[in-house]
Amino acid sequence: MVERERRLIKAFVGLADTLVDDYDVADLLHTMVEQCVDLLDVAAAGLTLSDERGNLLVLASSTEQARLLELFQLDTDEGPCVDCVTTGVPVLVADIAAEAHRWPRFAEEAARDGFASVHALPLRLRKQTIGALNLFGHTAGELSGDDLDVGQALADTATVGILQERAIRRAETLSEQLQTALNSRVIIEQAKGVLSAQGDIGMDDAFQVLRGYSRGNRLRLSEVARALVERELDPAVALAFTTATRPSR
């Protein structure tokens, strides 16, 4: 318990420090979903947001499987994530198979991907819901009350991060902030594909290469992604850099 409390404190202090700096919202939210997996009893986490037209899009995910399952929900307009954003309240599903009558296509796809439970928590700005944090489990079971409280706190932090990006220097509307983040996500996915093809690696490993290169060179994640997509940065350079700087075990 003491170790978990230390990790909780470290996570929230890190997020607070990030929010007062000139931060990269895409990297912040990827860090947050990874912290969900580290701090909570879940196998994967993902985050979806509404754009200015009310369309839901996947912004961050801890694994490729979670990302694809979230995309499936959005494509079919069916699943706990969609219901969470629509209602603005948590949708807690301890056993997806037992609730298959509610979301038959989602339940089938989740089982195929190895997920047995999901807890969707709203990203809320007062009475407006702008997205959802989705926590996936490989086994059926409810999250503890403490885990749900921490998950909601992280979801609230994500909302603040999205809405306050560069707000000190210039006023931006909610739709502009969200669209910037969502546009960055599209470029990041394209860059992952470039690295995956060039390095013959999985999409999760490709993202780690992308992040490692951006952090190692003090560049924004979206800037490096755009450079890769536009061929201003050779994928082989990014792959070699990450390999060279990976700590030995």
Backbone torsions as a table, in degrees:
resi	resn	phi	psi	omega
1	MET	NA	-41.8	-180.0
2	VAL	-61.9	-43.0	179.8
3	GLU	-62.7	-41.8	179.0
4	ARG	-63.8	-40.8	178.2
5	GLU	-62.6	-38.7	177.8
6	ARG	-63.2	-42.4	179.9
7	ARG	-66.9	-36.1	177.0
8	LEU	-62.5	-47.4	179.8
9	ILE	-61.1	-45.4	-179.4
10	LYS	-61.5	-40.9	-178.9
11	ALA	-63.8	-47.9	-176.4
12	PHE	-73.6	-33.4	174.7
13	VAL	-64.2	-41.9	178.3
14	GLY	-62.6	-41.9	178.5
15	LEU	-66.0	-41.0	179.2
16	ALA	-63.2	-42.6	178.1
17	ASP	-62.2	-39.4	-179.1
18	THR	-64.5	-39.6	-174.1
19	LEU	-70.6	-14.9	177.6
20	VAL	-100.0	5.3	-179.2
21	ASP	-113.0	179.3	177.2
22	ASP	-83.1	82.0	-167.6
23	TYR	-94.6	162.1	176.4
24	ASP	-97.3	107.1	-173.1
25	VAL	-61.6	-34.7	179.7
26	ALA	-63.6	-44.7	179.5
27	ASP	-68.6	-37.6	178.5
28	LEU	-58.1	-46.5	-175.6
29	LEU	-73.5	-32.4	173.3
30	HIS	-65.3	-40.0	176.5
31	THR	-61.3	-40.3	-177.1
32	MET	-65.4	-42.5	-179.8
33	VAL	-69.0	-31.9	175.9
34	GLU	-68.4	-35.8	176.3
35	GLN	-65.2	-34.1	176.3
36	CYS	-57.8	-44.2	-179.8
37	VAL	-67.3	-36.5	-178.8
38	ASP	-72.4	-37.9	-171.5
39	LEU	-95.2	-25.7	-173.1
40	LEU	-111.9	165.2	-179.7
41	ASP	-85.4	64.3	-179.2
42	VAL	-134.4	158.2	-179.5
43	ALA	-92.2	-28.7	-177.6
44	ALA	-157.6	160.9	179.7
45	ALA	-143.6	150.7	177.5
46	GLY	-147.2	161.9	-177.5
47	LEU	-135.0	128.2	178.1
48	THR	-118.2	149.6	-178.9
49	LEU	-134.9	153.8	172.9
50	SER	-91.6	135.6	174.1
51	ASP	-84.2	-174.6	-175.5
52	GLU	-66.4	-15.8	177.8
53	ARG	-95.7	1.0	-179.3
54	GLY	86.6	7.2	178.1
55	ASN	-82.7	135.7	178.7
56	LEU	-85.2	137.6	177.4
57	LEU	-137.8	150.5	177.7
58	VAL	-81.5	125.1	-178.0
59	LEU	-104.4	-36.7	-178.5
60	ALA	-151.5	149.9	176.8
61	SER	-154.5	150.1	-177.6
62	SER	-82.6	-22.8	178.1
63	THR	-141.2	161.4	178.2
64	GLU	-66.7	-35.9	178.8
65	GLN	-62.1	-43.1	178.8
66	ALA	-63.7	-41.1	179.6
67	ARG	-61.9	-44.3	-178.4
68	LEU	-67.4	-36.6	178.7
69	LEU	-68.1	-36.7	177.3
70	GLU	-68.2	-41.2	176.2
71	LEU	-60.4	-37.6	178.4
72	PHE	-61.3	-42.7	178.4
73	GLN	-60.7	-42.9	-177.5
74	LEU	-70.4	-38.1	179.7
75	ASP	-65.5	-36.8	-177.3
76	THR	-95.4	-6.5	-176.8
77	ASP	54.4	44.2	-176.8
78	GLU	-149.3	129.8	174.9
79	GLY	143.4	168.6	-179.0
80	PRO	-59.6	-37.5	179.2
81	CYS	-60.6	-46.8	179.8
82	VAL	-62.3	-44.0	-179.9
83	ASP	-64.5	-37.3	179.9
84	CYS	-62.6	-46.1	-179.8
85	VAL	-67.7	-37.9	-178.6
86	THR	-67.1	-42.4	-175.8
87	THR	-91.3	-24.2	-177.9
88	GLY	78.0	12.5	179.2
89	VAL	-125.5	156.6	178.8
90	PRO	-59.8	143.1	174.0
91	VAL	-118.8	106.9	-172.0
92	LEU	-108.4	114.9	-175.4
93	VAL	-120.9	97.9	-177.6
94	ALA	-71.5	-27.8	-178.4
95	ASP	-141.5	100.8	-176.7
96	ILE	-61.2	-41.3	-178.4
97	ALA	-60.0	-38.0	-179.7
98	ALA	-70.4	-19.0	179.9
99	GLU	-107.8	20.4	-175.7
100	ALA	-60.1	-25.9	179.9
101	HIS	-66.8	-23.5	-179.7
102	ARG	-80.2	-40.1	-177.6
103	TRP	-137.6	72.9	-173.2
104	PRO	-59.5	-42.9	-178.4
105	ARG	-70.3	-41.3	178.0
106	PHE	-62.6	-44.6	-179.0
107	ALA	-59.5	-41.3	179.4
108	GLU	-65.5	-44.0	-179.3
109	GLU	-67.4	-40.1	179.5
110	ALA	-62.4	-42.9	178.4
111	ALA	-62.7	-39.3	179.4
112	ARG	-63.8	-33.5	-179.5
113	ASP	-88.1	-2.0	176.3
114	GLY	87.9	16.4	178.9
115	PHE	-102.8	133.8	-176.6
116	ALA	-115.2	-13.3	179.1
117	SER	-145.1	156.9	176.9
118	VAL	-152.8	138.8	176.7
119	HIS	-126.7	113.3	-177.3
120	ALA	-102.5	123.4	-177.3
121	LEU	-116.2	133.4	-174.0
122	PRO	-74.1	145.3	167.8
123	LEU	-95.8	108.1	-170.1
124	ARG	-116.1	138.9	169.4
125	LEU	-118.3	98.9	-172.6
126	ARG	54.5	-114.9	-178.2
127	LYS	-95.3	0.1	-178.5
128	GLN	-98.6	129.7	176.0
129	THR	-99.6	122.1	-175.5
130	ILE	-107.4	-1.7	-179.9
131	GLY	171.0	-164.2	-179.3
132	ALA	-150.7	145.4	171.0
133	LEU	-101.0	123.6	-173.0
134	ASN	-114.6	124.0	-175.8
135	LEU	-112.4	117.6	-174.1
136	PHE	-107.1	142.4	177.2
137	GLY	-123.3	147.3	177.7
138	HIS	-79.8	-19.4	178.7
139	THR	-121.4	154.8	178.2
140	ALA	-71.9	147.9	177.9
141	GLY	149.2	150.8	179.3
142	GLU	-81.2	147.0	170.6
143	LEU	-75.7	149.0	177.7
144	SER	-67.7	160.9	177.3
145	GLY	-59.3	-38.1	178.9
146	ASP	-64.3	-42.7	179.6
147	ASP	-64.0	-40.0	178.5
148	LEU	-65.1	-39.2	178.6
149	ASP	-64.1	-43.4	179.2
150	VAL	-65.6	-42.7	178.4
151	GLY	-59.8	-43.7	179.1
152	GLN	-66.8	-36.3	177.0
153	ALA	-62.9	-40.7	177.2
154	LEU	-66.8	-38.3	176.8
155	ALA	-62.6	-40.8	178.3
156	ASP	-65.8	-38.2	177.3
157	THR	-63.8	-40.2	177.3
158	ALA	-61.3	-40.9	179.0
159	THR	-60.6	-45.5	178.5
160	VAL	-61.1	-44.2	-179.4
161	GLY	-60.4	-41.2	-179.7
162	ILE	-66.7	-44.7	-172.9
163	LEU	-77.7	-23.9	-174.5
164	GLN	-101.8	6.0	-178.9
165	GLU	-56.5	116.8	178.1
166	ARG	55.7	25.1	-177.5
167	ALA	-68.2	-25.8	-179.1
168	ILE	-65.8	-38.9	-175.1
169	ARG	-86.6	-29.0	-179.0
170	ARG	-157.0	146.7	179.3
171	ALA	-79.9	129.6	178.4
172	GLU	-130.1	143.9	176.2
173	THR	-78.4	162.0	179.8
174	LEU	-58.0	-43.6	-177.5
175	SER	-65.0	-36.4	179.4
176	GLU	-67.0	-41.2	179.7
177	GLN	-64.4	-46.2	-179.6
178	LEU	-64.6	-41.9	-177.1
179	GLN	-65.5	-36.8	177.1
180	THR	-61.0	-45.7	179.6
181	ALA	-65.2	-41.1	-178.0
182	LEU	-69.4	-37.9	176.8
183	ASN	-63.6	-38.6	177.8
184	SER	-62.8	-37.9	-178.2
185	ARG	-63.8	-38.7	179.1
186	VAL	-61.4	-45.2	-180.0
187	ILE	-64.4	-39.7	-179.9
188	ILE	-62.7	-42.7	178.9
189	GLU	-63.3	-39.6	178.1
190	GLN	-64.7	-41.4	-179.9
191	ALA	-66.0	-37.9	175.9
192	LYS	-59.4	-40.9	178.7
193	GLY	-63.7	-39.7	178.5
194	VAL	-62.6	-47.3	-178.9
195	LEU	-67.7	-37.6	179.2
196	SER	-62.1	-44.1	-179.6
197	ALA	-69.1	-42.9	-177.2
198	GLN	-68.4	-41.1	-174.9
199	GLY	-96.8	-2.6	-178.1
200	ASP	54.6	50.8	-178.8
201	ILE	-128.8	166.2	179.0
202	GLY	-72.7	166.8	-177.5
203	MET	-67.1	-35.3	177.6
204	ASP	-64.4	-44.0	178.3
205	ASP	-65.9	-35.0	178.5
206	ALA	-62.8	-39.2	178.7
207	PHE	-66.5	-38.6	178.2
208	GLN	-63.4	-35.7	175.2
209	VAL	-64.4	-46.0	-179.7
210	LEU	-60.0	-47.5	-179.4
211	ARG	-67.2	-41.8	-179.6
212	GLY	-60.5	-41.2	-179.9
213	TYR	-68.0	-43.2	-178.2
214	SER	-65.2	-42.7	180.0
215	ARG	-70.4	-41.4	-178.8
216	GLY	-63.7	-26.8	-179.6
217	ASN	-108.6	9.7	177.9
218	ARG	55.5	44.7	178.6
219	LEU	-117.0	156.2	176.6
220	ARG	-70.9	144.0	179.6
221	LEU	-55.9	-44.1	-177.6
222	SER	-68.1	-32.2	179.3
223	GLU	-67.5	-44.9	179.5
224	VAL	-65.3	-40.5	179.1
225	ALA	-60.8	-44.8	-179.9
226	ARG	-64.5	-39.2	179.0
227	ALA	-63.0	-37.9	178.2
228	LEU	-68.0	-44.9	-177.6
229	VAL	-65.6	-38.1	-178.2
230	GLU	-89.5	7.0	176.2
231	ARG	63.8	23.3	172.4
232	GLU	-79.6	-21.7	176.4
233	LEU	-121.3	125.4	179.2
234	ASP	-70.3	124.4	178.6
235	PRO	-54.1	-33.8	-179.8
236	ALA	-62.9	-32.5	179.2
237	VAL	-67.0	-44.7	178.8
238	ALA	-64.3	-42.1	179.8
239	LEU	-64.4	-43.5	-179.4
240	ALA	-68.0	-38.6	-179.7
241	PHE	-62.6	-46.3	-178.3
242	THR	-64.8	-39.7	178.1
243	THR	-63.8	-40.9	-177.1
244	ALA	-69.4	-31.6	-175.2
245	THR	-98.7	-0.8	179.8
246	ARG	-69.6	128.8	-178.9
247	PRO	-64.9	142.7	177.7
248	SER	-73.8	149.2	-178.9
249	ARG	-94.9	NA	NA
